[in-house]
Amino acid sequence: MSGPAHVVVVGAGLSGLAAALHLLGDGHRVTVLERASVPGGRNGTWSQDGFRFDTGPVVFTMVNLLEEAFAAVGRTASDHVELKLLDPGYHTFYADGSRLLIRHGHAAMRAEIERECGAKDAAAFDRFVVWLKALHDVELPHFIDANFDTPLDLLRHPVAALQLLGLRGFGRLGPQIASWFDDERLHKAFSFQAMYAGLAPAQALALYAVIAHMDSIEGTYFPVGGMHSVPRGMADAVAQSGGTVRYDATVERVVRNADGSAAGVSLASGEVVAADAVVVTADLPTAYAELLPELKAPRAARKGSFSPSAMVWHLGVRGALPEHVGHHNIHFGAAWDEAFDDLLVRGRPMADPSRFVAVPSIDDPAAAPEGCHTLYVLEPVPNLAVGRIDWAKETPGLRERMLQFLREAGYPTDIVTEKLVTPPDWEAQGMAAGTPFALAHTFGQTGPFRPKNVDGRVPGLVFAGSGTTPGVGIPMVLISGKLAAERVRELLR
């Protein structure tokens, strides 16, 4: 190939922008095509009645992965985004009325555990942190930040696989956490992250404790100006590094050559954008159904197990906050295993739900008018594949239940503006099974068993995002973009 290759990236979400930065770093010409008027994808933004809301993820961890993306084009994250460390990272509340702070750093968290849970659990935390770091150091380079062609690729790192086995990474997360601590509040605080992987703690593999390492050890951050400032900063870096980001550009099809290879994309406007390689970041089932309708999607994309969904209620409220809440708040219900059975087995709303409430306006006063706050209230609910809920009928009652919870927890409930997002809304945005969390991380949908980011039937096509390698969450999709760029490098070398 003479001269730099031209790579089209479909979608200006975090995975697409990460891919674009790594591709630019490799010397390619890059065009990012985004159907919305702003970057971000699921990491979107919405404004109404003087309030500004982040509509996607609200917890930012593993800043080093963002730094990697910017470093690919000779920049730093701080050139484009200001990140504020949150300490506490979480305020956790329990049914017995008690509260536990998830503090940043070993010493601060140990002191919190000793004060609230006793010396025995504080000493256990010392050993727990060593275990978490060992899991992280084995998993990240060998099993997360890596492309797989077949399950046999696991044998590339036999020592690491044995280490993971020795660390009991293939046991169950809930029992493993319970084996470390006596206080049941710590069981919940260090295992609820399994929900990010789409599983109940009792079912998730213990290796997903690495998410607790990302949250509790590496630290939780908030981008000044809101979460949407991250994709805005990344898009600016793409443009300033020679890439092109086009908005209001809806891709309708991947265009293929006579031999089946990717030749570019066609837009809703009728324009065809030619390319030497195409990176698609749409949810995998949607990518095949809409952009590659002539191809049968991989089995997992058609019949796989999807993560639970969520009702997300964006609220602009008038009034003061209670003193005991912070930026990120988790309110645990009394039920635990039973609540997950409701969600994952019975396909109905949790009878005794746990909920997450973010109050971004604490650290971003410009997000709300004076005397007001923004609330982001998330309740896990069944996805559309397993759920037995008539959302048109049940939504008003579930909204009222969430409102009553907010009142009882002391949050201001003088509502100025609101938007409630339910599974049918996620589905309308192109998310399979009505969940923003994609395929669940069951053993058969993890690592080399997760749908690959390449399809041998379409040379030159690469996937990125939460539905493919390595999975769900901001750290994972940033890695996904990097791995997609590595696939392009292999294709065009």
VENWONOR-V266989 format. One record per helix or strand of 2 or more residues. SS is the DSSP state (H for helix, E for strand). FROM is the first residue (numbers start at 1). TO is the last residue. If there is no record, write none. Layout:
# VENWONOR-V266989
ss: <SS,SS>
from: <FROM,FROM>
to: <TO,TO>
This chain:
# VENWONOR-V266989
ss: <E,H,E,E,E,H,H,E,E,E,H,H,H,H,H,H,H,E,H,E,E,E,E,E,H,H,E,E,H,E,H,H,E,H,E,H,H,H,H,E,H>
from: <6,14,29,45,51,63,77,83,90,99,106,119,151,173,184,192,206,220,228,244,251,262,272,277,284,299,309,328,337,355,360,365,372,391,414,423,432,443,447,461,474>
to: <10,25,33,48,54,71,79,86,93,102,117,144,166,180,189,197,217,223,240,246,256,267,274,280,291,303,318,331,346,358,362,367,381,409,421,428,434,445,449,463,492>
